[in-house]
Amino acid sequence: AYGGAGLGISEAALMMHAISATGAGLSGASAVHMNIFGLHPVVVFGTEEQKARWLPPLIRGRDKACFGVTEPTR
């Protein structure tokens, strides 16, 4: 519906495994994993408006995804 291949998270995990197994390891997988898994919460839990706003530019490669991790006590 948003321009993707219609595959799921299992297929994405298999692809990441294949990238890592080529000898690229975590360095190879890290280059693409955020754009595959980063917006999965939007796919699963997002509203239609959020999906329409965030997914198409990411799928087209126009935008990149990122996230931040913080410590709860800091």
C-alpha positions in Angstrom: 0.0 0.0 0.0 3.0 2.3 0.6 5.3 1.2 -2.1 7.2 -1.6 -0.4 7.7 -5.2 -1.5 5.0 -6.6 0.6 7.3 -8.8 2.6 7.3 -9.1 6.4 9.7 -8.9 9.3 10.7 -12.6 8.9 11.9 -12.0 5.4 13.8 -8.9 6.6 15.5 -10.9 9.3 16.5 -13.6 6.7 17.9 -10.8 4.5 19.9 -9.4 7.3 21.2 -12.9 8.1 22.3 -13.3 4.5 24.1 -10.0 4.5 25.9 -10.9 7.7 26.9 -14.3 6.5 28.7 -12.9 3.4 31.5 -11.8 5.6 30.2 -8.3 6.0 29.1 -9.2 9.6 27.6 -6.5 11.7 29.2 -3.7 9.6 27.3 -4.8 6.6 24.1 -5.4 8.4 24.3 -2.1 10.3 24.4 -0.2 7.0 20.9 -1.3 6.2 19.2 -2.6 9.3 17.8 0.7 10.6 15.9 1.4 7.3 14.4 -2.1 7.5 13.6 -2.4 11.1 13.5 1.2 12.4 10.0 2.0 11.4 8.5 -1.4 12.1 6.6 0.1 15.1 5.0 2.6 12.6 4.0 -0.3 10.3 2.4 -2.3 13.2 1.1 0.5 15.5 1.0 3.7 13.4 -2.1 5.4 12.3 -2.8 5.6 8.5 -1.7 9.2 8.6 1.7 8.3 10.1 2.2 5.5 7.7 1.4 7.7 4.7 3.8 10.4 6.0 6.8 8.2 7.0 6.8 5.0 4.9 6.8 6.2 1.3 9.9 8.5 1.5 11.8 5.7 3.4 10.8 3.0 0.9 11.9 5.3 -2.0 15.3 5.9 -0.4 14.7 9.6 -0.1 14.7 9.6 3.7 16.6 7.6 6.2 15.4 6.3 9.6 17.1 6.7 13.0 16.3 6.3 16.6 17.8 7.3 19.9 18.3 5.2 23.0 18.5 6.8 26.4 19.2 5.5 29.9 16.0 5.8 32.1 18.0 7.1 35.1 19.9 9.9 33.2 
